[in-house]
Amino acid sequence: DAERDPRKHWQKVQAVFPAHTGPKLLVGCQLGGRSARACQLLEAHGYSQLVDYTAGWGGQRDGAGRVVLPGWAESKLPVGGGTRFSDLLKRK
């Protein structure tokens, strides 16, 4: 299954979100580092309509743990009510 084989997961991502089509993809993670790497991977595979939510869900913090850039949750941005990414992948 896709959880154990990254190639299958990637094939599903490409099926749900074809490169060069549709709206921008918002890419995020907990703190921002993995989403930046994900955007690099997506760009290498022809995706150009990408937005990296740099602060991530939990926000970027300095060495003392203070919030430097508020994350999605602290910014009170919408959550829930939409389609989960994992559910989209199950459709293909």
N, C-alpha and C positions, 0 to 999 in steps of 0.2 A: 504494500500500500504506500501512498504518498508520504506518510509520516516517516517511513523507514528508508525510502529511496528518494533522495533529493531530485533526481532527474524526473521522476513521475510528478513530483510536486511542481517543478518548473513547467512541465508540459501543461498541467492544469492551469497554472497562472497565465500562461500564454493563450490558452483557449478562452479563458474568462476575460482577460484584458489584452487583446491583440496590440502589438506595437503599432504606432503610427495611426491609431484610430481613437475616436472617442475623446472624452474630456480628460483633464489632467488627473493624474493619480496622486493622491496625498499619501505619503509614506511616513509612518511613525513607529516608534518603539518606546520603551520605558524612559530612557535618558537621552536618546538622540544619536548615539554612536552606531548602532546597528542599522538604523534607517539610512544614515549616510552611506554605509557600505552597500545596502540594498539598492540605493539609487545609482551607485556606481555600476553595480551588476546589471541593473535594468538598462542604463545608458549603453553599456557594452553590447547589449542585445537589441539595440535599435529603438528603445523608448526615449522620447524626448519631452513629453508632456508630464514632467514630474515635479512634485513639490515635496521637499524634505521638511517635515515639521521638526526643526532642529532641536527644540527644547524637549521633545518627547512627551510622554504622558506625565511623568513626574517632575519634569523641569531639570535644568542644568544647575549644578551646585559647585561652589568653590571648595577648596581643600578643607575648610571649616564646616562644610555642610550647609552653608547659607545659599539660598536661592539666588542665582545670578540671572537666570532667564526662566520665567514661570512656564510650567508645562501646561498641557491641554487641560488637565483637571483643575489646576489653580486659576486658569484663565476663564473658567466657567463656560467652556465651549461645549456644544451639545454632545451628549453621549446617549447610546441606546436608541431604540426605535427604528434603527435601520437594519440592513441585511448584514449579517456577520460574514467576514471574509471566508471563514471555514465553511459556511453554508454555501457560498458561491462556488467554492471549489468542488463541493459534493455534487453540484448540478451537472458537471461535465463528465 
